[in-house]
Amino acid sequence: MLSPSPGTGLKQELFHRHKEAQQCCRPHNLPLLRAAQQREMEAVEQRIREEQRMMDEKIVLELDQKVIDQQSTLEKAGVSGFYITTNPQELTLQMNLLELIRKLQQKESESEKAFS
């Protein structure tokens, strides 16, 4: 199950605070209050979008580092075709090689069970 998007609780809290303020507000001040609340909500939404973007960038950088670590480990282990690269075509080739290795390992495991 997906967790609520970042800022959902913050937006709900702000919405409830705005609603309470509107109930206490004098009718002639209501348009000004609503305009201020709209600006506040837009600022919160912008902050949430920026925080989400920064989190996404952090995750991508962490994934990139994992790929580099894996490439380095496989290169040091002497696995052909593995070296540190960011070239998309070479990365695709390395992913295909890993998939082939996984399938071969799975078949070897299955044949060992059959002869046991």
MDTraj code that builds the backbone (N, CA, C; nanometers):
import mdtraj as md
import numpy as np

residues = "MET LEU SER PRO SER PRO GLY THR GLY LEU LYS GLN GLU LEU PHE HIS ARG HIS LYS GLU ALA GLN GLN CYS CYS ARG PRO HIS ASN LEU PRO LEU LEU ARG ALA ALA GLN GLN ARG GLU MET GLU ALA VAL GLU GLN ARG ILE ARG GLU GLU GLN ARG MET MET ASP GLU LYS ILE VAL LEU GLU LEU ASP GLN LYS VAL ILE ASP GLN GLN SER THR LEU GLU LYS ALA GLY VAL SER GLY PHE TYR ILE THR THR ASN PRO GLN GLU LEU THR LEU GLN MET ASN LEU LEU GLU LEU ILE ARG LYS LEU GLN GLN LYS GLU SER GLU SER GLU LYS ALA PHE SER".split()
xyz = np.array([
    [0.0836, -0.1184, 0.0000],
    [0.0000, 0.0000, 0.0000],
    [0.0878, 0.1244, 0.0000],
    [0.0515, 0.2232, -0.0773],
    [0.1290, 0.3449, -0.0851],
    [0.1019, 0.4327, 0.0356],
    [0.2063, 0.4973, 0.0829],
    [0.1870, 0.5904, 0.1938],
    [0.1357, 0.7220, 0.1368],
    [0.0706, 0.8024, 0.2202],
    [0.0194, 0.9297, 0.1704],
    [0.1349, 1.0147, 0.1174],
    [0.1041, 1.0983, 0.0208],
    [0.2090, 1.1823, -0.0353],
    [0.2588, 1.2779, 0.0713],
    [0.3869, 1.3177, 0.0601],
    [0.4414, 1.4098, 0.1591],
    [0.3588, 1.5369, 0.1629],
    [0.3329, 1.5854, 0.2802],
    [0.2608, 1.7102, 0.2935],
    [0.1110, 1.6952, 0.3035],
    [0.0567, 1.5739, 0.2851],
    [-0.0881, 1.5553, 0.2921],
    [-0.1396, 1.5990, 0.4287],
    [-0.0731, 1.5562, 0.5344],
    [-0.1136, 1.5939, 0.6694],
    [-0.1014, 1.7429, 0.6917],
    [0.0045, 1.8015, 0.6381],
    [0.0268, 1.9452, 0.6515],
    [-0.0845, 2.0230, 0.5822],
    [-0.1214, 1.9782, 0.4629],
    [-0.2289, 2.0466, 0.3894],
    [-0.3624, 2.0325, 0.4607],
    [-0.3892, 1.9135, 0.5169],
    [-0.5157, 1.8936, 0.5893],
    [-0.5212, 1.9823, 0.7138],
    [-0.4087, 1.9883, 0.7841],
    [-0.4023, 2.0725, 0.9043],
    [-0.4260, 2.2189, 0.8675],
    [-0.3626, 2.2626, 0.7593],
    [-0.3787, 2.4000, 0.7136],
    [-0.5231, 2.4252, 0.6717],
    [-0.5847, 2.3300, 0.6030],
    [-0.7245, 2.3429, 0.5609],
    [-0.8158, 2.3608, 0.6818],
    [-0.7942, 2.2783, 0.7866],
    [-0.8780, 2.2885, 0.9071],
    [-0.8554, 2.4216, 0.9790],
    [-0.7315, 2.4668, 0.9837],
    [-0.7032, 2.5965, 1.0457],
    [-0.7721, 2.7080, 0.9686],
    [-0.7689, 2.6983, 0.8362],
    [-0.8342, 2.7998, 0.7526],
    [-0.9846, 2.7995, 0.7744],
    [-1.0414, 2.6805, 0.7828],
    [-1.1863, 2.6688, 0.8021],
    [-1.2282, 2.7317, 0.9352],
    [-1.1512, 2.7030, 1.0400],
    [-1.1811, 2.7610, 1.1712],
    [-1.1706, 2.9132, 1.1672],
    [-1.0679, 2.9634, 1.1018],
    [-1.0487, 3.1081, 1.0921],
    [-1.1647, 3.1731, 1.0168],
    [-1.2121, 3.1054, 0.9118],
    [-1.3238, 3.1605, 0.8341],
    [-1.4514, 3.1656, 0.9172],
    [-1.4713, 3.0665, 1.0056],
    [-1.5916, 3.0638, 1.0894],
    [-1.5893, 3.1761, 1.1926],
    [-1.4707, 3.2167, 1.2344],
    [-1.4579, 3.3225, 1.3351],
    [-1.4480, 3.4613, 1.2725],
    [-1.4311, 3.4659, 1.1433],
    [-1.4063, 3.5918, 1.0737],
    [-1.5351, 3.6714, 1.0542],
    [-1.5219, 3.8023, 1.0627],
    [-1.6369, 3.8895, 1.0331],
    [-1.6595, 3.8893, 0.8813],
    [-1.7872, 3.8922, 0.8392],
    [-1.8195, 3.8810, 0.6968],
    [-1.7455, 3.9797, 0.6057],
    [-1.7267, 4.1035, 0.6523],
    [-1.6627, 4.2026, 0.5649],
    [-1.5119, 4.1758, 0.5480],
    [-1.4511, 4.0942, 0.6361],
    [-1.3086, 4.0609, 0.6253],
    [-1.2849, 3.9272, 0.5531],
    [-1.3928, 3.8555, 0.5260],
    [-1.3816, 3.7214, 0.4680],
    [-1.3055, 3.7181, 0.3345],
    [-1.3317, 3.8079, 0.2397],
    [-1.2566, 3.8026, 0.1127],
    [-1.1053, 3.8182, 0.1329],
    [-1.0654, 3.9087, 0.2226],
    [-0.9228, 3.9274, 0.2499],
    [-0.8630, 3.8029, 0.3141],
    [-0.9357, 3.7443, 0.4069],
    [-0.8882, 3.6236, 0.4749],
    [-0.8717, 3.5101, 0.3742],
    [-0.9714, 3.4921, 0.2889],
    [-0.9644, 3.3838, 0.1897],
    [-0.8469, 3.4035, 0.0937],
    [-0.8224, 3.5264, 0.0527],
    [-0.7102, 3.5548, -0.0376],
    [-0.5775, 3.5221, 0.0317],
    [-0.5640, 3.5596, 0.1569],
    [-0.4415, 3.5308, 0.2325],
    [-0.4246, 3.3796, 0.2509],
    [-0.5357, 3.3119, 0.2791],
    [-0.5299, 3.1668, 0.2967],
    [-0.4928, 3.0967, 0.1663],
    [-0.5428, 3.1479, 0.0553],
    [-0.5098, 3.0905, -0.0754],
    [-0.3596, 3.1034, -0.1012],
    [-0.3033, 3.2207, -0.0719],
    [-0.1596, 3.2407, -0.0906],
    [-0.0796, 3.1466, 0.0003],
    [-0.1272, 3.1312, 0.1231],
    [-0.0587, 3.0421, 0.2169],
    [-0.0629, 2.8974, 0.1670],
    [-0.1782, 2.8533, 0.1174],
    [-0.1930, 2.7163, 0.0669],
    [-0.1023, 2.6948, -0.0548],
    [-0.0963, 2.7925, -0.1438],
    [-0.0097, 2.7820, -0.2616],
    [0.1375, 2.7726, -0.2210],
    [0.1765, 2.8487, -0.1198],
    [0.3151, 2.8447, -0.0713],
    [0.3469, 2.7074, -0.0126],
    [0.2528, 2.6503, 0.0622],
    [0.2730, 2.5174, 0.1210],
    [0.2830, 2.4134, 0.0095],
    [0.1960, 2.4203, -0.0891],
    [0.1997, 2.3252, -0.2005],
    [0.3312, 2.3360, -0.2774],
    [0.3809, 2.4580, -0.2958],
    [0.5095, 2.4773, -0.3647],
    [0.6225, 2.4157, -0.2825],
    [0.6194, 2.4356, -0.1506],
    [0.7224, 2.3787, -0.0640],
    [0.7189, 2.2261, -0.0691],
    [0.5990, 2.1693, -0.0713],
    [0.5840, 2.0231, -0.0792],
    [0.6409, 1.9716, -0.2113],
    [0.6101, 2.0406, -0.3217],
    [0.6629, 1.9995, -0.4531],
    [0.8157, 2.0043, -0.4535],
    [0.8728, 2.1088, -0.3958],
    [1.0180, 2.1228, -0.3913],
    [1.0814, 2.0136, -0.3063],
    [1.0207, 1.9836, -0.1912],
    [1.0727, 1.8771, -0.1059],
    [1.0627, 1.7416, -0.1763],
    [0.9549, 1.7185, -0.2491],
    [0.9381, 1.5939, -0.3241],
    [1.0440, 1.5823, -0.4331],
    [1.0700, 1.6934, -0.5031],
    [1.1720, 1.6940, -0.6081],
    [1.3093, 1.6635, -0.5486],
    [1.3407, 1.7243, -0.4349],
    [1.4702, 1.7001, -0.3708],
    [1.4814, 1.5543, -0.3254],
    [1.3727, 1.4985, -0.2738],
    [1.3731, 1.3580, -0.2319],
    [1.3921, 1.2666, -0.3529],
    [1.3245, 1.2973, -0.4620],
    [1.3400, 1.2188, -0.5849],
    [1.4848, 1.2223, -0.6334],
    [1.5455, 1.3414, -0.6318],
    [1.6852, 1.3538, -0.6742],
    [1.7771, 1.2722, -0.5839],
    [1.7514, 1.2750, -0.4544],
    [1.8330, 1.1994, -0.3592],
    [1.8230, 1.0493, -0.3882],
    [1.7023, 1.0019, -0.4148],
    [1.6816, 0.8596, -0.4442],
    [1.7545, 0.8207, -0.5723],
    [1.7460, 0.9051, -0.6753],
    [1.8137, 0.8751, -0.8018],
    [1.9650, 0.8690, -0.7804],
    [2.0191, 0.9622, -0.7035],
    [2.1633, 0.9608, -0.6754],
    [2.2034, 0.8348, -0.5990],
    [2.1206, 0.7931, -0.5041],
    [2.1492, 0.6709, -0.4285],
    [2.1456, 0.5482, -0.5207],
    [2.0480, 0.5433, -0.6110],
    [2.0400, 0.4321, -0.7068],
    [2.1614, 0.4318, -0.7997],
    [2.2007, 0.5498, -0.8460],
    [2.3192, 0.5592, -0.9311],
    [2.4422, 0.5064, -0.8583],
    [2.4540, 0.5386, -0.7298],
    [2.5681, 0.4908, -0.6519],
    [2.5639, 0.3391, -0.6364],
    [2.4450, 0.2832, -0.6180],
    [2.4309, 0.1368, -0.6076],
    [2.4768, 0.0694, -0.7368],
    [2.4405, 0.1288, -0.8510],
    [2.4807, 0.0742, -0.9807],
    [2.6333, 0.0764, -0.9920],
    [2.6949, 0.1887, -0.9551],
    [2.8412, 0.2004, -0.9610],
    [2.9062, 0.0973, -0.8689],
    [2.8521, 0.0813, -0.7482],
    [2.9064, -0.0179, -0.6539],
    [2.8974, -0.1589, -0.7134],
    [2.7831, -0.1894, -0.7742],
    [2.7635, -0.3220, -0.8338],
    [2.8594, -0.3427, -0.9514],
    [2.8725, -0.2424, -1.0367],
    [2.9645, -0.2526, -1.1498],
    [3.1070, -0.2769, -1.0997],
    [3.1474, -0.2024, -1.0002],
    [3.2821, -0.2143, -0.9450],
    [3.3060, -0.3538, -0.8870],
    [3.2090, -0.4025, -0.8102],
    [3.2210, -0.5353, -0.7486],
    [3.2336, -0.6442, -0.8550],
    [3.1476, -0.6373, -0.9565],
    [3.1512, -0.7389, -1.0623],
    [3.2786, -0.7289, -1.1459],
    [3.3259, -0.6077, -1.1669],
    [3.4516, -0.5898, -1.2402],
    [3.5676, -0.6505, -1.1611],
    [3.5726, -0.6236, -1.0293],
    [3.6792, -0.6785, -0.9444],
    [3.6713, -0.8309, -0.9363],
    [3.5493, -0.8855, -0.9475],
    [3.5309, -1.0310, -0.9437],
    [3.5688, -1.0952, -1.0775],
    [3.5981, -1.0117, -1.1771],
    [3.6403, -1.0644, -1.3059],
    [3.5277, -1.1056, -1.3974],
    [3.4064, -1.0562, -1.3715],
    [3.2919, -1.0900, -1.4575],
    [3.3030, -1.0079, -1.5863],
    [3.3098, -1.0770, -1.6991],
    [3.3252, -1.0101, -1.8287],
    [3.2099, -0.9137, -1.8546],
    [3.2426, -0.7996, -1.9133],
    [3.1401, -0.7027, -1.9522],
    [3.1060, -0.6017, -1.8445],
    [3.1673, -0.6141, -1.7272],
    [3.1340, -0.5216, -1.6193],
    [3.2498, -0.4287, -1.5890],
    [3.2168, -0.3010, -1.5904],
    [3.3087, -0.1922, -1.5594],
    [3.2199, -0.0727, -1.5278],
    [3.2756, 0.0280, -1.4662],
    [3.1958, 0.1447, -1.4281],
    [3.1672, 0.2277, -1.5525],
    [3.0382, 0.2507, -1.5760],
    [2.9940, 0.3300, -1.6907],
    [2.8591, 0.3933, -1.6596],
    [2.8323, 0.5048, -1.7273],
    [2.6995, 0.5670, -1.7182],
    [2.6330, 0.5700, -1.8555],
    [2.6994, 0.5104, -1.9550],
    [2.6445, 0.5052, -2.0896],
    [2.5191, 0.4169, -2.0897],
    [2.4042, 0.4713, -2.1304],
    [2.2785, 0.3947, -2.1259],
    [2.2836, 0.2624, -2.2028],
    [2.3507, 0.2599, -2.3177],
    [2.3583, 0.1358, -2.3956],
    [2.4414, 0.0305, -2.3221],
    [2.5515, 0.0755, -2.2624],
    [2.6361, -0.0175, -2.1882],
    [2.5655, -0.0664, -2.0614],
    [2.4897, 0.0233, -1.9983],
    [2.4120, -0.0165, -1.8801],
    [2.3077, -0.1213, -1.9168],
    [2.2422, -0.1033, -2.0310],
    [2.1424, -0.2002, -2.0771],
    [2.2086, -0.3355, -2.1020],
    [2.3251, -0.3332, -2.1646],
    [2.3989, -0.4570, -2.1887],
    [2.4332, -0.5258, -2.0559],
    [2.4793, -0.4489, -1.9590],
    [2.5137, -0.5058, -1.8285],
    [2.3893, -0.5632, -1.7589],
    [2.2770, -0.4945, -1.7714],
    [2.1531, -0.5465, -1.7116],
    [2.1137, -0.6783, -1.7776],
    [2.1288, -0.6856, -1.9090],
    [2.0976, -0.8096, -1.9806],
    [2.1927, -0.9215, -1.9404],
    [2.3202, -0.8885, -1.9227],
    [2.4165, -0.9885, -1.8769],
    [2.3789, -1.0406, -1.7382],
    [2.3398, -0.9494, -1.6491],
    [2.2979, -0.9916, -1.5148],
    [2.1760, -1.0831, -1.5211],
    [2.0822, -1.0503, -1.6069],
    [1.9623, -1.1328, -1.6218],
    [1.9995, -1.2712, -1.6742],
    [2.0913, -1.2761, -1.7706],
    [2.1370, -1.4042, -1.8245],
    [2.2056, -1.4869, -1.7153],
    [2.2911, -1.4238, -1.6369],
    [2.3596, -1.4930, -1.5267],
    [2.2567, -1.5474, -1.4273],
    [2.1567, -1.4655, -1.3961],
    [2.0522, -1.5084, -1.3018],
    [1.9768, -1.6299, -1.3545],
    [1.9412, -1.6267, -1.4835],
    [1.8673, -1.7389, -1.5429],
    [1.9520, -1.8658, -1.5476],
    [2.0797, -1.8507, -1.5827],
    [2.1684, -1.9668, -1.5848],
    [2.1841, -2.0257, -1.4448],
    [2.1963, -1.9395, -1.3481],
    [2.2096, -1.9848, -1.2089],
    [2.0826, -2.0565, -1.1640],
    [1.9676, -2.0047, -1.2044],
    [1.8392, -2.0654, -1.1695],
    [1.8266, -2.2039, -1.2344],
    [1.8673, -2.2168, -1.3613],
    [1.8603, -2.3461, -1.4296],
    [1.9551, -2.4472, -1.3654],
    [2.0733, -2.4000, -1.3264],
    [2.1704, -2.4876, -1.2621],
    [2.1143, -2.5369, -1.1281],
    [2.0503, -2.4480, -1.0563],
    [1.9908, -2.4840, -0.9276],
    [1.8788, -2.5863, -0.9462],
    [1.7970, -2.5671, -1.0493],
    [1.6884, -2.6602, -1.0763],
    [1.7404, -2.7980, -1.1156],
    [1.8473, -2.8021, -1.1974],
    [1.9020, -2.9314, -1.2400],
    [1.9687, -3.0035, -1.1233],
    [2.0287, -2.9309, -1.0307],
    [2.0873, -2.9920, -0.9114],
    [1.9792, -3.0570, -0.8250],
    [1.8647, -2.9911, -0.8161],
    [1.7527, -3.0471, -0.7366],
    [1.6979, -3.1722, -0.8023],
    [1.6974, -3.1742, -0.9348],
    [1.6444, -3.2906, -1.0070],
    [1.7319, -3.4144, -0.9866],
    [1.8616, -3.3938, -0.9707],
    [1.9538, -3.5081, -0.9520],
    [1.9777, -3.5432, -0.8054],
    [1.9152, -3.4690, -0.7158],
    [1.9333, -3.4962, -0.5717],
    [1.8426, -3.6058, -0.5228],
])
top = md.Topology()
chain = top.add_chain()
for i, resn in enumerate(residues, 1):
    res = top.add_residue(resn, chain, resSeq=i)
    for name in ("N", "CA", "C"):
        top.add_atom(name, md.element.get_by_symbol(name[0]), res)
traj = md.Trajectory(xyz[None], top)
